[in-house]
């Protein structure tokens, strides 16, 4: 039994990896394209635009949406990320941005809770 548990823990570590963090192009369901960079690891991941906006993909709508933190989870907010050539209202963009300190705390929380399971 100990051997099986040890094997499982070893194999699990092999699957953990950081996100592919090169800037690349993403597409929303309506065909709009934008560039962003993958961030995070196996515990928590998201994409981040050049201006620091944190986005999550919504499986239901097939769109990238502004992310929000709820119940120690990073979730899509239901508000589709829109790329616009017209300068966006600073208040709207600021309302949608996640504080990098909050995101860092959530990431640390996720890592610690996963590690507790294996101890």
C-alpha positions as CSV (number, residue, x, y, z in Angstrom):
1,X,0.0,0.0,0.0
2,X,2.8,2.4,0.8
3,X,4.4,1.6,-2.5
4,X,1.3,2.5,-4.4
5,X,0.9,5.8,-2.5
6,X,4.6,6.6,-3.1
7,X,4.2,5.8,-6.8
8,X,1.1,8.0,-7.0
9,X,2.8,11.0,-5.4
10,X,5.8,10.7,-7.6
11,X,3.7,10.5,-10.8
12,X,1.6,13.4,-9.7
13,X,4.6,15.6,-9.4
14,X,5.6,14.8,-13.0
15,X,2.4,16.3,-14.3
16,X,2.9,19.6,-12.5
17,X,4.4,22.4,-14.6
18,X,4.3,26.1,-15.0
19,X,1.9,27.6,-17.6
20,X,3.3,28.3,-21.1
21,X,4.1,32.0,-20.5
22,X,4.9,33.3,-24.0
23,X,2.7,36.0,-25.4
24,X,0.2,34.5,-27.9
25,X,-3.0,35.2,-29.6
26,X,-6.4,34.2,-28.1
27,X,-9.8,34.2,-29.8
28,X,-13.3,34.8,-28.3
29,X,-16.4,33.1,-29.6
30,X,-17.3,36.1,-31.8
31,X,-14.0,35.9,-33.6
32,X,-12.3,38.9,-31.8
33,X,-8.6,38.3,-31.2
34,X,-6.3,39.6,-28.6
35,X,-2.8,38.9,-27.2
36,X,-2.1,37.7,-23.7
37,X,0.3,35.5,-21.8
38,X,-0.4,32.3,-19.8
39,X,0.4,32.6,-16.1
40,X,0.3,30.2,-13.1
41,X,0.9,26.5,-12.7
42,X,-1.0,23.3,-12.0
43,X,-2.6,24.8,-8.8
44,X,-3.9,28.0,-10.3
45,X,-3.7,29.4,-13.9
46,X,-5.0,32.3,-15.9
47,X,-4.1,34.5,-18.8
48,X,-3.0,38.1,-18.4
49,X,-3.2,40.9,-21.0
50,X,-0.4,43.4,-21.6
51,X,-2.1,45.9,-19.4
52,X,-2.3,43.4,-16.5
53,X,-5.9,42.4,-16.8
54,X,-6.5,38.8,-15.5
55,X,-8.8,36.7,-17.6
56,X,-10.3,33.2,-17.3
57,X,-11.9,31.1,-20.1
58,X,-15.7,30.4,-19.6
59,X,-16.5,27.0,-21.1
60,X,-20.2,27.8,-21.4
61,X,-19.9,31.0,-23.3
62,X,-16.7,30.0,-25.0
63,X,-15.3,33.5,-24.2
64,X,-12.4,34.9,-22.2
65,X,-13.9,36.9,-19.3
66,X,-12.6,39.2,-16.6
67,X,-11.6,37.0,-13.7
68,X,-12.8,37.3,-10.1
69,X,-11.9,35.7,-6.8
70,X,-14.8,33.9,-5.1
71,X,-14.6,31.4,-2.3
72,X,-10.8,31.0,-2.8
73,X,-11.3,30.2,-6.5
74,X,-10.4,32.2,-9.6
75,X,-13.5,32.2,-11.8
76,X,-14.8,33.9,-14.9
77,X,-17.0,36.8,-14.0
78,X,-19.5,36.6,-16.8
79,X,-18.3,39.9,-18.2
80,X,-16.6,39.2,-21.6
81,X,-13.2,40.7,-22.2
82,X,-13.6,43.2,-25.0
83,X,-10.7,44.6,-27.1
84,X,-11.4,48.2,-28.2
85,X,-9.4,50.7,-30.2
86,X,-11.2,53.4,-28.3
87,X,-9.7,54.2,-25.0
88,X,-11.7,52.4,-22.3
89,X,-13.2,54.1,-19.3
90,X,-10.6,53.9,-16.6
91,X,-13.2,53.3,-13.9
92,X,-14.6,50.2,-15.8
93,X,-11.1,48.7,-16.3
94,X,-10.1,49.4,-12.7
95,X,-13.3,47.7,-11.5
96,X,-12.5,44.6,-13.4
97,X,-8.8,44.3,-12.5
98,X,-7.8,41.9,-9.8
99,X,-5.2,43.2,-7.3
100,X,-2.0,41.3,-7.9
101,X,-1.5,40.9,-4.1
102,X,-4.9,39.2,-3.9
103,X,-4.0,36.9,-6.8
104,X,-0.7,36.1,-5.1
105,X,-2.4,35.2,-1.8
106,X,-4.9,32.9,-3.6
107,X,-2.0,31.2,-5.5
108,X,-0.1,30.6,-2.2
109,X,-3.4,29.3,-0.6
110,X,-3.9,26.8,-3.4
111,X,-0.4,25.5,-3.2
112,X,-0.5,25.1,0.6
113,X,-3.9,23.3,0.5
114,X,-2.7,20.9,-2.2
115,X,0.5,20.1,-0.3
116,X,-1.5,19.4,2.9
117,X,-3.4,16.7,1.1
118,X,-0.2,14.8,0.3
119,X,1.3,15.1,3.8
